[in-house]
Amino acid sequence: MSLFDFFRKRKPTNEEYEEDAWDKIQNERDSLNMHDPAVRESYVRNCLEQMKESSNELDRISGEYALVTGYLTDMEEIEALKGDKKTSMERIAKHLHDLKNERDSFNINPDAMTNVEYERMEKMADDAPDGIKKLKEEESYRDKVKNDLKRLDKERKAYKIRKHEVSASIENYRGVATITMVAAAVLVVILFLLQVLLKFDVTVGYYIAVAVTAVSLTVIYVKYTDFISEKKRVENTINELILLENKVKIRYVNNRNLLDYLYSKFDVSSAEELDKLYSRFLKEKDDRRRLERNEAIYSDEKTKLLTILRTIDIRDPEVWMHHTDALYDKKEMVEIRHDLIGRRQKLRKQMEYNEQIALEASDEIKAIINEYPQYADELMELVNTYE
């Protein structure tokens, strides 16, 4: 649109819009000294800037207005379809809409794997089932070995405590034997003194002392030897437990090393984690295959629909790929039409507003030229700089 098209008288419009004070541009020069060159030039330049701004805005709005009008025209062409072509269009559009919804459901899956996770799992997918089985077996074996180690450790500690108790009992019986022998010796000395000094007959005392001492030492000896035998048995059992514990420890270390290798190989920390990861992979693999099929069918159906739409020579068939539901659902089509009409009305209002601003600024410049003809050449030269 040429800037000076606005010098033509604007056609009146039948529609009136209420505008508040901020929408109105006021060009007032009553208090200005238009004989002052600087004031005069500044004022006229301001009017020309308004015209230029409005012209630029009208160019932009006109393009958008034509686009919206074109869409409304396309809608009329689409709704005018009849017969098999219309039936095919609606069927394909419905299918495309369903395919898109299905594809969107894949994209919003919160459990979906990232490409890095999927590719990593894909590389070890063949080994994963055996790996899960092996890891479960080894983890179960690890738990059994750990339980065995705990049990052996408890038994070894219990036997060490018993060994300490038996050793203490042996020492105690040694002490009792020593005390018994000392007591027997003291008793013999006392009996001897009674016999020599007091002339007592202590024969029976000797017999009793000897008998008691013999019986006591015999009991002490039997107990002592029993504790000695038990101590040897306890020591042998402790040694056997240590040897068995060492064997179990070797199994535990080998099991741990194997588990560490398997965890490193599959980059997991447990069989359960690998099992879950593999299950997610299988589901993801199935979803991706379905998505690939979906995209292939979607592309084929899209081509068919575009072919139909191009036969009716609409403005932009690709746009309707984003509104396939409107091609088979009249309510959706009505909603889109209502939205487009509303947008066009707003654009028309903007166009009328800018036309009015440009016209008022143009009229103002013409009024200045009429009122101050002595500056007409100067002002027209200024106007020409904005063409």
C-alpha positions in Angstrom: 0.0 0.0 0.0 1.4 3.4 -1.0 1.8 6.0 1.7 -0.2 8.6 -0.2 -3.1 6.4 -0.9 -4.4 7.8 2.3 -4.7 11.3 0.8 -7.9 9.9 -0.9 -11.1 10.4 1.0 -11.7 7.4 3.2 -14.9 5.4 2.5 -17.3 5.5 5.5 -17.7 2.3 7.4 -21.0 0.9 8.7 -19.5 -0.6 11.8 -18.6 1.7 14.7 -16.3 0.7 17.6 -16.1 2.2 21.0 -12.6 3.5 21.8 -11.3 4.8 25.0 -9.2 7.9 25.4 -5.9 5.9 24.9 -6.9 4.8 21.4 -7.3 8.4 20.1 -4.5 10.2 18.5 -4.7 14.0 18.9 -2.9 16.4 16.6 -3.3 19.8 18.2 -1.5 22.8 17.0 -3.5 25.7 18.4 -0.8 26.6 20.8 2.0 26.0 18.4 3.8 28.7 16.4 3.7 27.3 12.9 5.8 30.1 11.6 8.7 28.7 13.6 10.6 26.4 11.1 11.7 24.0 13.8 8.2 23.7 15.3 6.6 23.4 11.9 9.0 20.7 10.7 8.7 18.7 13.9 4.9 18.8 13.8 4.7 17.7 10.2 7.3 15.0 10.7 5.2 13.7 13.5 2.1 13.5 11.2 4.2 11.8 8.5 5.5 9.3 11.1 1.9 8.5 12.1 1.1 7.9 8.4 4.2 5.7 7.9 3.5 3.7 11.0 -0.1 3.1 10.0 0.9 2.2 6.5 3.4 -0.4 7.8 0.8 -1.8 10.2 -1.8 -2.0 7.4 0.6 -3.9 5.2 1.1 -6.4 8.0 -2.6 -6.7 8.9 -3.7 -7.0 5.3 -1.5 -10.0 4.8 -2.9 -11.7 7.9 -6.4 -10.6 6.9 -6.0 -12.2 3.5 -4.7 -15.4 5.1 -7.7 -15.7 7.5 -10.1 -15.0 4.6 -8.4 -17.6 2.6 -8.9 -20.2 5.3 -12.6 -19.3 5.5 -12.8 -19.8 1.7 -11.0 -23.1 2.0 -13.6 -24.2 4.6 -16.4 -23.4 2.2 -14.6 -25.5 -0.5 -14.2 -28.4 1.9 -17.8 -28.3 3.0 -18.9 -28.2 -0.6 -17.4 -31.7 -1.2 -19.9 -34.4 -2.1 -20.1 -38.1 -2.7 -17.3 -40.5 -2.5 -14.6 -37.9 -2.3 -16.3 -36.4 0.8 -16.7 -39.9 2.4 -13.0 -40.8 1.7 -11.9 -37.5 3.1 -13.8 -37.9 6.4 -12.7 -41.5 6.8 -9.0 -40.7 6.2 -9.2 -37.6 8.4 -10.8 -39.7 11.3 -8.1 -42.3 10.9 -5.3 -39.7 10.9 -6.8 -38.1 14.0 -6.8 -41.5 15.8 -3.3 -42.2 14.7 -2.1 -38.9 16.0 -3.7 -39.5 19.4 -2.1 -43.0 19.5 1.3 -41.4 18.7 0.9 -38.7 21.3 0.2 -41.4 23.9 3.6 -43.0 23.2 5.3 -39.6 23.5 3.9 -38.9 27.0 4.6 -42.3 28.5 6.3 -41.5 31.8 8.1 -44.8 31.8 9.6 -44.4 28.3 13.3 -45.1 28.1 15.7 -42.5 26.8 17.6 -43.3 23.6 20.8 -43.8 25.6 19.1 -46.3 27.9 17.3 -48.1 25.0 20.5 -48.4 22.9 22.5 -49.7 25.9 19.9 -52.3 26.7 19.5 -53.2 23.1 23.2 -54.2 22.9 22.8 -56.7 25.8 19.2 -57.8 25.1 20.3 -61.3 24.0 22.3 -61.9 27.1 19.8 -60.3 29.5 17.5 -63.3 30.2 20.5 -65.6 31.0 22.1 -62.8 32.9 19.0 -62.3 35.1 18.8 -66.0 35.8 22.5 -66.2 36.7 22.4 -63.1 38.9 19.4 -64.4 40.8 21.2 -67.8 41.4 24.4 -66.1 42.5 22.6 -63.6 44.7 20.7 -66.5 46.3 24.0 -68.4 46.8 25.6 -65.3 48.2 22.9 -65.1 50.9 23.3 -68.8 51.8 27.1 -68.4 52.0 26.8 -65.3 54.2 24.4 -67.1 56.5 26.8 -70.0 56.7 29.6 -67.7 57.5 27.6 -66.0 60.3 26.6 -69.4 61.7 30.2 -70.7 61.6 31.5 -67.5 63.2 28.9 -67.8 66.0 29.9 -71.5 66.6 33.6 -70.7 66.6 33.1 -67.9 69.2 30.9 -70.2 71.3 33.7 -72.9 71.3 36.3 -70.3 72.1 34.3 -69.3 75.1 33.9 -73.0 76.1 37.7 -73.5 75.7 38.3 -70.5 78.1 35.8 -72.1 80.6 37.5 -75.5 80.4 41.0 -74.0 80.7 39.8 -72.2 83.8 38.3 -75.4 85.2 41.6 -77.2 84.6 43.5 -74.5 86.5 40.9 -74.7 89.3 41.3 -78.5 89.7 45.1 -78.2 89.7 44.7 -75.7 92.6 42.2 -78.0 94.4 44.6 -81.0 94.0 47.5 -78.9 95.5 45.3 -77.7 98.4 44.2 -81.4 99.0 47.7 -82.6 99.1 48.8 -79.8 101.4 45.9 -80.4 103.6 46.7 -84.1 103.8 50.3 -83.3 104.7 49.2 -80.9 107.4 46.8 -83.5 108.8 49.5 -86.2 108.8 51.9 -83.8 110.7 49.2 -83.0 113.2 48.5 -86.7 113.8 52.2 -87.4 114.1 52.6 -84.7 116.7 49.6 -86.0 118.7 51.1 -89.5 118.6 54.6 -88.4 119.7 53.9 -85.6 122.1 50.6 -86.7 123.6 51.0 -90.4 123.1 47.6 -90.7 121.3 46.8 -93.7 119.2 46.2 -92.0 115.8 46.3 -95.2 113.6 42.7 -94.8 112.6 43.4 -91.1 111.8 46.1 -92.1 109.5 43.8 -94.5 107.7 41.1 -91.9 107.5 43.5 -89.2 106.2 44.9 -91.5 103.6 41.5 -92.7 102.5 40.0 -89.2 102.2 43.1 -87.9 100.4 43.1 -90.9 98.0 39.4 -90.5 97.2 39.7 -86.7 96.8 42.7 -87.0 94.5 41.0 -89.7 92.5 37.9 -87.5 91.9 40.1 -84.5 91.1 42.2 -86.6 88.7 39.1 -87.9 86.9 37.6 -84.4 86.5 41.0 -83.0 85.5 41.5 -85.6 82.8 37.8 -85.1 81.6 38.5 -81.4 81.2 41.8 -82.1 79.5 40.0 -84.4 77.0 37.2 -81.8 76.5 39.7 -79.0 75.9 41.4 -81.1 73.1 38.0 -81.8 71.6 37.1 -78.1 71.7 40.4 -77.1 70.2 40.0 -79.7 67.4 36.4 -78.5 66.8 37.7 -74.9 66.6 40.3 -75.9 64.1 37.8 -77.7 62.0 35.5 -74.7 62.1 38.3 -72.4 61.0 39.2 -74.7 58.1 35.5 -74.9 57.1 35.1 -71.2 57.5 38.1 -70.6 55.2 36.5 -72.8 52.6 33.3 -70.9 52.8 35.2 -67.6 52.6 36.8 -68.8 49.4 33.4 -69.5 48.0 32.1 -66.2 49.2 35.0 -64.3 47.6 34.5 -66.1 44.3 30.8 -65.5 44.4 31.3 -61.8 45.1 33.9 -61.4 42.3 31.5 -63.1 39.9 28.6 -60.9 41.0 30.9 -57.8 40.6 31.7 -58.9 37.1 28.0 -59.5 36.2 26.9 -56.2 37.7 29.6 -54.4 35.7 28.7 -56.3 32.5 25.1 -55.3 32.7 25.7 -52.0 34.5 23.2 -52.7 37.3 23.4 -53.2 41.0 21.1 -56.2 41.4 19.2 -58.9 39.5 16.0 -57.1 40.3 17.2 -53.9 38.6 18.2 -55.8 35.5 14.9 -57.6 35.5 13.0 -54.4 35.6 15.2 -52.8 33.0 14.8 -55.7 30.6 11.0 -55.6 31.2 10.9 -51.9 30.4 13.1 -52.6 27.3 10.7 -55.2 26.0 7.7 -52.9 26.4 9.7 -50.0 24.9 10.7 -52.2 21.9 7.0 -53.1 21.3 5.9 -49.5 21.7 8.6 -48.3 19.2 7.6 -50.9 16.7 4.0 -49.8 17.0 5.1 -46.2 16.7 7.0 -47.0 13.5 4.0 -48.7 12.1 1.9 -45.8 13.2 4.2 -43.3 11.5 4.3 -45.3 8.3 0.5 -45.6 8.1 0.1 -41.9 9.1 2.4 -40.9 6.3 0.5 -43.0 3.8 -2.9 -41.7 5.0 -1.6 -38.1 5.0 -0.6 -38.4 1.4 -4.0 -39.7 0.5 -5.7 -36.8 2.3 -3.5 -34.2 0.8 -4.2 -35.6 -2.7 -8.0 -35.2 -2.1 -7.6 -31.7 -0.7 -5.4 -30.6 -3.6 -8.1 -31.7 -6.1 -10.3 -28.9 -4.7 -7.6 -26.3 -5.0 -7.6 -25.0 -1.5 -5.0 -22.4 -0.3 -2.9 -24.6 2.0 -3.8 -28.3 2.3 -1.0 -28.9 4.9 -2.7 -26.7 7.4 -5.6 -29.2 7.6 -3.2 -31.9 8.8 -3.3 -30.1 12.2 -7.2 -29.9 12.1 -8.1 -33.4 10.8 -10.9 -33.6 13.4 -12.7 -30.6 11.7 -12.7 -32.5 8.4 -15.1 -35.1 9.8 -16.7 -33.4 12.8 -19.0 -30.5 11.9 -18.9 -29.1 15.5 -15.1 -28.7 15.2 -15.4 -27.1 11.8 -18.0 -24.6 13.3 -15.6 -23.8 16.2 -12.7 -23.1 13.8 -15.0 -20.9 11.6 -16.2 -19.0 14.6 -12.5 -18.5 15.7 -11.5 -17.3 12.2 -14.4 -14.9 11.9 -13.6 -13.5 15.3 -9.9 -13.0 14.3 -11.0 -11.4 11.0 -13.2 -8.9 12.8 -10.3 -7.9 15.1 -8.1 -7.5 12.1 -10.7 -5.4 10.3 -11.0 -3.2 13.4 -7.2 -2.8 13.4 -7.2 -1.9 9.7 -10.0 0.7 10.2 -8.2 2.2 13.2 -4.9 2.6 11.2 -6.7 3.9 8.1 -8.3 6.5 10.3 -5.0 7.5 11.9 -3.4 7.8 8.5 -6.3 9.8 7.1 -6.4 12.2 10.0 -2.6 12.8 9.8 -2.9 13.3 6.0 -5.8 15.7 6.5 -3.8 17.6 9.1 -0.8 18.0 6.7 -3.2 19.2 3.9 -4.8 21.6 6.3 -1.4 23.1 7.2 -0.5 23.5 3.6 -3.9 25.3 2.9 -3.5 27.5 6.0 0.2 28.3 5.3 0.6 28.3 1.5 3.8 30.2 1.8 5.4 27.1 3.3 3.8 24.7 0.8 6.9 23.9 -1.2 8.9 23.3 1.9 6.3 21.0 3.4 5.8 19.1 0.1 9.6 18.6 0.0 9.4 17.2 3.5 6.5 14.9 2.5 8.5 13.6 -0.5 11.3 12.4 1.9 8.8 9.9 3.4 7.6 8.4 0.1 
